[in-house]
């Protein structure tokens, strides 16, 4: 749960360690990101990749139920 330790270009700095997925996805879409794929991750979590026309790709890690975003970072 390190969302607040990473900066995503085009978004304000996160102030909490996690976010509800609906809130995170709204921020990403409003900043021009779009989801490009997903895959299982360690511990039953879910990895989601986001792309943007101007910024580097972002990888986000969701809780197993996909209700909470635990972290996100540029890859």
FIKOLZA-1660 file (N, C-alpha, C; in steps of 0.1 Angstrom, whole numbers, plus 5000, padded with zeros to 4 digits):
% residues 75
   i   px   py   pz ch aa at
   1 5008 4988 5000  A  X  N
   1 5000 5000 5000  A  X CA
   1 5009 5012 5000  A  X  C
   2 5014 5015 4988  A  X  N
   2 5023 5026 4987  A  X CA
   2 5019 5037 4976  A  X  C
   3 5007 5038 4974  A  X  N
   3 5002 5047 4964  A  X CA
   3 5008 5061 4966  A  X  C
   4 5009 5066 4979  A  X  N
   4 5014 5079 4982  A  X CA
   4 5029 5081 4980  A  X  C
   5 5036 5070 4977  A  X  N
   5 5050 5071 4975  A  X CA
   5 5054 5073 4960  A  X  C
   6 5044 5073 4951  A  X  N
   6 5047 5074 4937  A  X CA
   6 5040 5086 4931  A  X  C
   7 5046 5091 4920  A  X  N
   7 5040 5102 4913  A  X CA
   7 5036 5097 4899  A  X  C
   8 5024 5100 4895  A  X  N
   8 5020 5097 4881  A  X CA
   8 5018 5110 4873  A  X  C
   9 5025 5111 4862  A  X  N
   9 5025 5123 4854  A  X CA
   9 5011 5126 4850  A  X  C
  10 5007 5139 4851  A  X  N
  10 4993 5143 4848  A  X CA
  10 4984 5143 4859  A  X  C
  11 4988 5137 4871  A  X  N
  11 4979 5136 4883  A  X CA
  11 4985 5144 4894  A  X  C
  12 4977 5149 4903  A  X  N
  12 4982 5155 4916  A  X CA
  12 4988 5144 4924  A  X  C
  13 4997 5147 4933  A  X  N
  13 5003 5138 4942  A  X CA
  13 4993 5131 4951  A  X  C
  14 4994 5118 4952  A  X  N
  14 4985 5111 4961  A  X CA
  14 4988 5113 4975  A  X  C
  15 4978 5115 4983  A  X  N
  15 4980 5117 4997  A  X CA
  15 4976 5106 5006  A  X  C
  16 4971 5095 5000  A  X  N
  16 4967 5083 5008  A  X CA
  16 4974 5071 5003  A  X  C
  17 4975 5061 5011  A  X  N
  17 4983 5049 5007  A  X CA
  17 4975 5040 4997  A  X  C
  18 4962 5041 4997  A  X  N
  18 4953 5034 4988  A  X CA
  18 4942 5043 4983  A  X  C
  19 4935 5039 4973  A  X  N
  19 4923 5046 4968  A  X CA
  19 4912 5036 4964  A  X  C
  20 4900 5039 4965  A  X  N
  20 4890 5031 4959  A  X CA
  20 4892 5030 4944  A  X  C
  21 4890 5019 4938  A  X  N
  21 4893 5018 4924  A  X CA
  21 4885 5027 4915  A  X  C
  22 4873 5030 4919  A  X  N
  22 4864 5039 4911  A  X CA
  22 4870 5053 4911  A  X  C
  23 4876 5057 4922  A  X  N
  23 4882 5071 4923  A  X CA
  23 4895 5071 4915  A  X  C
  24 4903 5061 4916  A  X  N
  24 4916 5060 4909  A  X CA
  24 4913 5060 4894  A  X  C
  25 4904 5052 4890  A  X  N
  25 4901 5051 4875  A  X CA
  25 4896 5064 4870  A  X  C
  26 4888 5071 4877  A  X  N
  26 4882 5084 4873  A  X CA
  26 4894 5094 4871  A  X  C
  27 4903 5094 4881  A  X  N
  27 4915 5103 4879  A  X CA
  27 4923 5100 4867  A  X  C
  28 4925 5087 4865  A  X  N
  28 4934 5083 4853  A  X CA
  28 4927 5086 4840  A  X  C
  29 4914 5083 4839  A  X  N
  29 4907 5086 4826  A  X CA
  29 4906 5101 4824  A  X  C
  30 4904 5109 4835  A  X  N
  30 4903 5124 4833  A  X CA
  30 4916 5130 4829  A  X  C
  31 4927 5123 4833  A  X  N
  31 4941 5128 4829  A  X CA
  31 4945 5123 4815  A  X  C
  32 4936 5115 4808  A  X  N
  32 4939 5110 4795  A  X CA
  32 4945 5096 4794  A  X  C
  33 4946 5089 4805  A  X  N
  33 4950 5075 4805  A  X CA
  33 4939 5066 4800  A  X  C
  34 4943 5055 4795  A  X  N
  34 4933 5044 4791  A  X CA
  34 4939 5031 4794  A  X  C
  35 4930 5022 4799  A  X  N
  35 4934 5009 4803  A  X CA
  35 4938 5000 4791  A  X  C
  36 4950 4994 4791  A  X  N
  36 4954 4986 4780  A  X CA
  36 4956 4971 4783  A  X  C
  37 4954 4967 4795  A  X  N
  37 4955 4953 4798  A  X CA
  37 4956 4950 4813  A  X  C
  38 4954 4937 4816  A  X  N
  38 4955 4933 4830  A  X CA
  38 4960 4919 4831  A  X  C
  39 4964 4915 4843  A  X  N
  39 4969 4901 4845  A  X CA
  39 4969 4899 4860  A  X  C
  40 4969 4886 4864  A  X  N
  40 4971 4882 4878  A  X CA
  40 4984 4887 4883  A  X  C
  41 4985 4891 4896  A  X  N
  41 4997 4895 4902  A  X CA
  41 4999 4887 4915  A  X  C
  42 5010 4889 4921  A  X  N
  42 5014 4881 4933  A  X CA
  42 5003 4883 4944  A  X  C
  43 5001 4872 4951  A  X  N
  43 4992 4873 4963  A  X CA
  43 4977 4874 4959  A  X  C
  44 4974 4870 4947  A  X  N
  44 4960 4871 4942  A  X CA
  44 4956 4885 4938  A  X  C
  45 4965 4894 4938  A  X  N
  45 4962 4908 4934  A  X CA
  45 4961 4909 4919  A  X  C
  46 4957 4920 4913  A  X  N
  46 4955 4922 4899  A  X CA
  46 4963 4934 4894  A  X  C
  47 4970 4931 4884  A  X  N
  47 4979 4942 4878  A  X CA
  47 4971 4948 4866  A  X  C
  48 4971 4961 4865  A  X  N
  48 4964 4968 4854  A  X CA
  48 4974 4978 4848  A  X  C
  49 4975 4978 4834  A  X  N
  49 4984 4987 4827  A  X CA
  49 4975 4998 4821  A  X  C
  50 4981 5010 4822  A  X  N
  50 4974 5022 4816  A  X CA
  50 4984 5028 4806  A  X  C
  51 4979 5034 4795  A  X  N
  51 4987 5040 4786  A  X CA
  51 4982 5055 4784  A  X  C
  52 4991 5063 4779  A  X  N
  52 4987 5077 4776  A  X CA
  52 4995 5082 4764  A  X  C
  53 4989 5091 4757  A  X  N
  53 4996 5096 4744  A  X CA
  53 5009 5103 4747  A  X  C
  54 5010 5109 4759  A  X  N
  54 5022 5118 4761  A  X CA
  54 5031 5113 4773  A  X  C
  55 5025 5105 4782  A  X  N
  55 5033 5101 4794  A  X CA
  55 5036 5086 4793  A  X  C
  56 5046 5082 4801  A  X  N
  56 5050 5068 4801  A  X CA
  56 5038 5059 4806  A  X  C
  57 5039 5046 4803  A  X  N
  57 5029 5037 4807  A  X CA
  57 5029 5036 4823  A  X  C
  58 5017 5033 4828  A  X  N
  58 5015 5031 4843  A  X CA
  58 5011 5017 4846  A  X  C
  59 5017 5011 4856  A  X  N
  59 5012 4998 4861  A  X CA
  59 5006 5001 4875  A  X  C
  60 4994 4996 4877  A  X  N
  60 4987 4997 4889  A  X CA
  60 4984 4983 4895  A  X  C
  61 4984 4982 4908  A  X  N
  61 4981 4970 4915  A  X CA
  61 4969 4971 4923  A  X  C
  62 4959 4963 4920  A  X  N
  62 4946 4963 4927  A  X CA
  62 4945 4952 4938  A  X  C
  63 4937 4953 4947  A  X  N
  63 4934 4942 4957  A  X CA
  63 4927 4931 4949  A  X  C
  64 4927 4919 4955  A  X  N
  64 4921 4907 4948  A  X CA
  64 4907 4909 4943  A  X  C
  65 4899 4917 4951  A  X  N
  65 4885 4919 4947  A  X CA
  65 4884 4931 4937  A  X  C
  66 4895 4938 4934  A  X  N
  66 4896 4949 4924  A  X CA
  66 4888 4961 4929  A  X  C
  67 4886 4962 4942  A  X  N
  67 4879 4974 4948  A  X CA
  67 4888 4985 4952  A  X  C
  68 4901 4982 4954  A  X  N
  68 4911 4991 4960  A  X CA
  68 4923 4991 4952  A  X  C
  69 4929 5003 4949  A  X  N
  69 4942 5004 4942  A  X CA
  69 4952 5005 4953  A  X  C
  70 4962 4996 4953  A  X  N
  70 4972 4996 4964  A  X CA
  70 4984 5004 4960  A  X  C
  71 4988 5004 4947  A  X  N
  71 4999 5012 4943  A  X CA
  71 4998 5014 4928  A  X  C
  72 5005 5024 4923  A  X  N
  72 5006 5027 4908  A  X CA
  72 5019 5034 4906  A  X  C
  73 5026 5031 4895  A  X  N
  73 5038 5037 4892  A  X CA
  73 5041 5036 4877  A  X  C
  74 5050 5045 4872  A  X  N
  74 5054 5044 4858  A  X CA
  74 5064 5033 4856  A  X  C
  75 5062 5026 4844  A  X  N
  75 5071 5015 4841  A  X CA
  75 5079 5018 4828  A  X  C
% end
